[in-house]
Amino acid sequence: MALVLVPLAEGFEDLEAITITDLLRRAQIDVDTAGLKPGPVHGSRGTIVVPDMSLEEALDKSYDMIVLPGGQPGATNLEQDPRIRKLLQEMAANNKVTAAICAAPKVLATAGLLDGKQATSYPGSITATEFPKLTISTNAVVVDGNVVTSRGPGTAMDFTLTLIEMISGADVRSNVEQALQRP
């Protein structure tokens, strides 16, 4: 079974982090949430989450996918953490899936993972001027090889359902959608 890491930094986007974790778990996918520091992590809207483990503990495991929630200052905190950058680069080098939503695609871009790729993000989070080697899309969700990006809180469900389909197939995605009463 696939193992997914969702790192949580102070100021993460509440809706995105909870949607990602909840839907992946509904699909029976193993998910580890990991705080950049030990202890509870505060979302940008005030939600307090107690991660499953610290990032230090998570670094001892092998993940099939990493999913970065956005939000500010959460995405900036992820971008500034050298452990996250190193993990992203290692996962990309091993053909693992790297995914980010909202402002977090900038974390992927800064790590060099979006060079030559098509990606989307929250408007203005990544620009062609700052990252001339990537093609910016306005689509809700963009899959380019093993990189998945999405726009923001309003696209969190579509983003996560896309990840579920990548990991577990269209039938599992459909089952999750039906259980959610999604039209």
N, C-alpha and C positions, 0 to 999 in steps of 0.2 A: 504494500500500500504506500502511496505517496505521502511524503512528509513536507509540510509547508511552514515556513517561518514568516511571521508578521511582527516586525520590530516596531515597538512603540516608543516614540520620543515625546518629551514634554511638548504640548501644543498640537498633538495629532488631531486630525479631523474626526470627531466623534462618530458621525454617521458612517463614514467610510470604514474606519477600523472595526466597528461593531458589525456592519453589514458583511464585510469580508470574512471575519471570523465566524459569524453565525451561519452564513450560507455554506461555507466550506465544511463546517461541522455537520450541517444538515445533510450534506452529500456523503457523510461518513469518511471524510478526508481528515487525516491527522494534522492538527494545527498546533504549533507552539507560538504563543505570544511572548515576546521578550522585551523587557524594558532596557533602555540604554544604561540605566542605573538601577540598582536594586530598589525594590519598594514600589508603591503605587505611582501611577503616571496620570497626569491631568490632561484631558483633552482641551481643545481650543474653546469648547462650549461648556466646560465645567464638569464633564463626566470624569469620574475617577475610576481607573481600571487597575486591578492588581494583576500584572502579567503572570503567566505560568512560570516564568524564570527570568533571570537576568540575561543580557546579551552574552556575557562571559560564559555562562552555562551553555547557552545555545551554540556557541562557537565550537563546542566539543562534539556536536552532532553533524550528520550529513543530511542536507536538505535537497529536495527535488525542485523546489520553487521558493522564491522569496517574493513577498508582496508588500510594497511600501504604501501605507496610507499617506494622504497629503495633509493639508491643513498648515496653518502657520501659528507659531514658529516651528511646528513639528517637522516639516519638510526641510527647513534650514538646519535644524538640529541633526537630522539624519545625514544631510549633505556634509556637515562639518565633522562627522564622526569617522575617523580613519578606519575603524573596524568595519563599518558598513561598506565603505568604498572597497576595501580589500575583499570582503566577502562577496560583493557584487561581481567584482572582476574575476574572482576564482570560480564563481558559479557560471558566469558567462563562458569562461575558458573551458568549462566542463559540459557545455551545452545544456545547462539547467535553465529553467524558465525564470526570468526576472520580470517583475510586473510592478507598475506604479500608477497611481491615480492622483489627479488634482495638481498640486504643486510638486509632488514627488518625482514626476518624470525628469525634473531638473537634476535630481540626485543621480539618476541613470546617465543623463547627458554629461554631467561633470565627471563621472567615472569613465567616460568614453564609450559607454555601451550603446549610445544612439548614433554613433558615427556611421553614415551610410544607410541609416534606417529611416522609416517613416514612423512618426509618433504624434501623439496628441497630449494635451495637458490643459489645466485651467488657463483661460486666456491670459497671455502675457507672462506666464511662468517660464516658458522657454521661447526664445526668439531666434530667428534665422541669423540675426546679427551676432548674437552671442555664441550660437552653435551652428555655423554655416555648413557643417557636414551632415546635418539631418534635414529631412523633409517634414515640415509641420502640417498636420492634418487637422481639420475641424470635426472629424467624425467622433462619435461618442466613445467608441472603443477601437483601437488599432492593434492588430496582431501583425508583427513583422518578424518572422522566424520564431525565436524563443523569447522575444520581447513583447510585452503587452502593456499598453498605456491607455489611460482613460481621462475624461475631462474633469470630473468633480463629483460632489456629493449626489447630485441628481442622476449620475450614471453609474453609481456604485453597484447597483443590483445587476445591470447588464454586464458590467466589468467582471463581477464575481461569477456570474453564470457562464461567461466565456471561459474563465479559468477552470470552472467545474467541468465543462465540456472537454477542455484540453487534457485534464487529468483523468477523468472517469468516463467520458463519452457522452454522446447526445441523449441517450436514454436516461442517464442519471440526471443530466440537466433538466430534461423534461419532467422527470419525477419530482425534482425539487420545485420547479415552477408550478406544477399542479398542486403540490402540498401547500404552497404559498397562496393559492387561488389567484395566481397571476394570469391576467387575460392573454 
